[in-house]
């Protein structure tokens, strides 16, 4: 997975969501730097929940592993499937 997607509707309501997600992810990584990837993913999931974002455990783990391997984490805005067809 190279990107984590945010629906257009969420971005419309919260235009700063990408910045919040990035900041929260960095905080979680820093707090859990000495923990296993699985534990760090749980920290990330909890921190995201605090800002109203729900991400699966698998997605959190993928984000942690991606960052720990030195890759960038991008949050991309996408339109809903039904909206894209209109």
LINMOCOR-V324698 format. One record per residue. N is the residue number from 1. SS is DSSP state (a for helix, b for strand, c for the rest). OMEGA is omega in whole degrees, 0 to 359 (999 if undefined). D_FIRST is the distance of its C-alpha to the first C-alpha in Angstrom with 1 decimal. Layout:
{{N,SS,OMEGA,D_FIRST} {N,SS,OMEGA,D_FIRST}}
//
This chain:
{{1,c,182,0.0} {2,c,183,3.8} {3,b,173,5.8} {4,b,190,7.6} {5,b,176,10.3} {6,b,180,14.0} {7,b,181,16.5} {8,a,182,19.4} {9,a,178,21.9} {10,a,181,20.6} {11,a,178,20.5} {12,a,182,24.0} {13,a,182,25.4} {14,c,184,23.7} {15,c,180,23.3} {16,c,186,22.6} {17,a,180,19.7} {18,a,180,17.2} {19,a,179,19.7} {20,a,180,20.3} {21,a,181,16.7} {22,a,180,16.4} {23,a,181,19.9} {24,a,179,19.4} {25,a,179,16.2} {26,a,178,18.3} {27,a,181,21.3} {28,a,179,19.6} {29,a,180,18.4} {30,a,180,21.9} {31,a,187,23.6} {32,c,185,21.8} {33,c,182,21.7} {34,c,181,24.0} {35,c,176,22.4} {36,c,179,20.1} {37,a,181,16.4} {38,a,178,17.1} {39,a,178,20.0} {40,a,178,18.1} {41,a,177,15.5} {42,a,177,18.7} {43,a,179,20.1} {44,a,181,17.1} {45,a,179,17.3} {46,a,181,21.0} {47,a,177,21.0} {48,a,177,18.7} {49,a,179,21.2} {50,a,178,24.0} {51,c,175,22.9} {52,c,179,22.4} {53,c,180,18.6} {54,c,181,17.5} {55,c,181,14.0} {56,c,177,13.6} {57,a,180,14.1} {58,a,180,10.9} {59,a,178,8.9} {60,a,178,11.4} {61,a,178,11.2} {62,a,179,7.5} {63,a,180,8.8} {64,a,182,11.9} {65,a,180,10.8} {66,a,181,8.8} {67,a,180,12.0} {68,a,178,14.3} {69,c,176,13.2} {70,c,180,14.2} {71,c,178,11.2} {72,c,177,11.2} {73,c,181,9.7} {74,b,173,10.2} {75,b,183,11.3} {76,b,177,12.0} {77,b,177,15.0} {78,b,177,15.1} {79,c,176,18.2} {80,c,181,18.9} {81,a,181,19.1} {82,a,179,22.9} {83,a,181,23.3} {84,a,181,21.6} {85,a,182,24.1} {86,c,999,27.1}}
//
